[in-house]
Amino acid sequence: MPPRALFGISVVLSFIAWGIVSGRYIWPALRSQPRANALRPLLLLHAFRFVGLAFLVPGVVSPDLPTSFARTAAYGDLATALLALLAVAALHSRLGIILVWAFNILGTAD
């Protein structure tokens, strides 16, 4: 089977598995909590996106990876992680919700 097909199958199966886990366990638990409490674990999970900086470390990724992509991905992940942490810190205020929206938009674009 071609590598692209194998990769596509793994992505589809991952979405299905995580969709089931989310629908069965995560969504019901978060839905029953106040908004700030429900957002906190989701934001903290994304605070680890600083790992994308590894794209800039020589020897970690293939030298064939385009530099323009590596920089964009690395700094986009870093900015998303920082916004997630700022949103956690300000979560109980109006600014916190604005930061959550900014995090979501930047994270999706990244």
C-alpha positions as CSV (number, residue, x, y, z in Angstrom):
1,M,0.0,0.0,0.0
2,P,1.4,3.5,-0.8
3,P,2.7,5.5,2.2
4,R,0.2,8.3,1.6
5,A,-2.7,5.9,1.8
6,L,-1.3,4.4,5.0
7,F,-0.9,7.9,6.5
8,G,-4.4,8.8,5.4
9,I,-5.9,5.7,7.0
10,S,-4.1,6.4,10.3
11,V,-5.4,10.0,10.3
12,V,-9.0,8.9,9.6
13,L,-8.8,6.1,12.3
14,S,-7.3,8.6,14.8
15,F,-10.2,11.0,14.2
16,I,-12.7,8.2,14.6
17,A,-11.1,6.9,17.9
18,W,-10.7,10.4,19.4
19,G,-14.2,11.3,18.3
20,I,-15.6,8.4,20.2
21,V,-13.5,9.1,23.3
22,S,-14.4,12.8,23.2
23,G,-18.1,12.1,22.7
24,R,-18.3,9.4,25.4
25,Y,-16.0,10.8,28.1
26,I,-14.6,14.3,27.5
27,W,-17.7,16.2,26.3
28,P,-20.1,15.1,29.0
29,A,-17.5,15.9,31.7
30,L,-16.8,19.4,30.3
31,R,-20.4,20.2,29.6
32,S,-21.4,19.9,33.2
33,Q,-18.9,22.4,34.4
34,P,-18.8,26.2,34.4
35,R,-17.2,27.7,31.3
36,A,-13.9,28.7,32.9
37,N,-13.4,25.2,34.5
38,A,-14.2,23.5,31.2
39,L,-11.8,25.6,29.2
40,R,-8.8,25.3,31.6
41,P,-7.8,21.7,30.8
42,L,-8.3,22.3,27.1
43,L,-6.1,25.4,27.2
44,L,-3.4,23.7,29.4
45,L,-3.2,20.8,26.9
46,H,-2.4,23.4,24.1
47,A,0.2,25.1,26.3
48,F,2.5,22.2,25.3
49,R,2.5,23.4,21.7
50,F,5.9,25.0,22.3
51,V,7.2,21.5,21.3
52,G,6.8,22.8,17.7
53,L,10.0,24.8,18.3
54,A,11.8,21.5,17.6
55,F,11.3,22.2,13.9
56,L,14.1,24.8,14.3
57,V,16.6,22.5,16.1
58,P,19.1,21.0,13.6
59,G,19.1,17.3,13.5
60,V,15.6,16.9,14.8
61,V,13.8,17.2,11.5
62,S,14.9,16.3,8.0
63,P,17.2,18.8,6.4
64,D,14.8,18.6,3.4
65,L,12.1,20.3,5.4
66,P,11.6,23.8,3.9
67,T,12.9,26.5,6.3
68,S,10.0,28.7,5.6
69,F,7.6,26.0,6.7
70,A,9.7,25.1,9.8
71,R,9.8,28.7,11.0
72,T,6.1,29.4,10.4
73,A,5.1,26.2,12.1
74,A,7.5,26.6,15.1
75,Y,6.6,30.2,15.8
76,G,2.9,29.7,15.2
77,D,2.9,26.9,17.7
78,L,4.9,29.0,20.2
79,A,2.4,32.0,19.8
80,T,-0.5,29.6,20.3
81,A,1.0,28.1,23.4
82,L,1.6,31.6,24.9
83,L,-1.9,32.6,24.1
84,A,-3.2,29.5,25.8
85,L,-1.3,30.3,28.9
86,L,-2.4,33.9,28.9
87,A,-6.0,32.8,28.5
88,V,-5.7,30.4,31.5
89,A,-4.3,33.2,33.6
90,A,-7.1,35.6,32.7
91,L,-9.9,33.0,32.3
92,H,-12.3,34.5,34.9
93,S,-12.3,37.9,33.2
94,R,-13.6,39.3,29.9
95,L,-10.0,39.5,28.6
96,G,-9.7,35.8,29.2
97,I,-12.5,35.0,26.9
98,I,-11.1,37.3,24.2
99,L,-7.7,35.5,24.6
100,V,-9.5,32.1,24.2
101,W,-11.0,33.3,20.9
102,A,-7.6,34.7,19.8
103,F,-6.0,31.3,20.8
104,N,-8.6,29.4,18.8
105,I,-8.2,31.5,15.7
106,L,-4.4,31.5,15.7
107,G,-4.3,27.8,16.6
108,T,-6.6,26.9,13.8
109,A,-4.6,29.1,11.3
110,D,-1.4,27.5,12.5
